[in-house]
């Protein structure tokens, strides 16, 4: 298999889409696959309005058609619904190439949070985008049920994994702060519902790792919280291992790789009972999911770290890659 993956999300962005795709490329040889990426690095781009950290590529169907002719992939996967994803979809349709897609991000909710565009309009556009795919991959059963109810078809499951050698419990605590430490990791943006966490009356210290367009305003509004900016690798892993509870206030994430990074680090989860936490935490006993996030955070303090670690170890990138490449082969075999 020579797989071309078209994605608008790419380095230097730090998010679950980028991490997932990078791990698929690392695992590809194990499954007899070679991965070639079509990313914003190939094109001129401009910053996305209201979210300059994300750049939108200036790309058309013709440019992608030429790249397809050059790369000669046996399979094509479109990971995002941005300019590169759309151009690749159009090029595949023109060349009568089969392709698969994946649904990573709740763009309708994100767009509605920033503009007056109704969610229904965005979902209509997304249905059209994914309709031509041989399969659309989603990360959880809850998301599959929700999107099926919205008229999406040909859905296949693709779970996520975690590097359990990097994200693990550690004896050292690099956070010299009042305990207990309640941690959030992710984008600092309006759609992440961070104020639901930062506004809680909790003992100890609230810590935010990540960056985004809402950071300056939130730092000013919540001076008692500690904002550490974007961290990665060992620096990020040591912070996870130094915290006591991972608080996930998002109502819109489709999975939340940070959830399983936290679990692998021995952290219990406090979150709302919504898609993502419901699927990842479920009935594992490794988190508290409640409409009252403060109660969830306080109750999560009693959950044993070794239980969380053991559960976190069940999410592997090898299994994620097995599902991913199997889905692509199965979908293309049906052509």
Buried (B, 14 or more C-beta within 10 A) or exposed (E): BEBBBBBBBBEEBBBBBBBBBBBBBEBBEEBEBEBBBBBBEBBEBEEBEEBEBBBBBEBBBEBBBEBBEEEEBBBBBBBBBBBBBBBBBBBBEEEEBBBBBBBBBBBBBBBBBBEEEEBEEBBBBBBEBBEBBBBBBBBBEBBBEBBEEBEBEBBBEBBBBBBBEBBBBBEEBEBEBEBBBBBBBBBBBBBBBBBBBBBBEBEBBBBBBBBBBBBEEBBEEBEEBBBBEBBEEEEBBBBBBBBBBBBBBBBBBBBBBBBBBBBBBBBBBBBBEBBBBBBBBBEBEBBBBBEEBBEBBBBBBEBEBEBBBBBBBBBBBEBBBBBBBEBBBEBBEEE
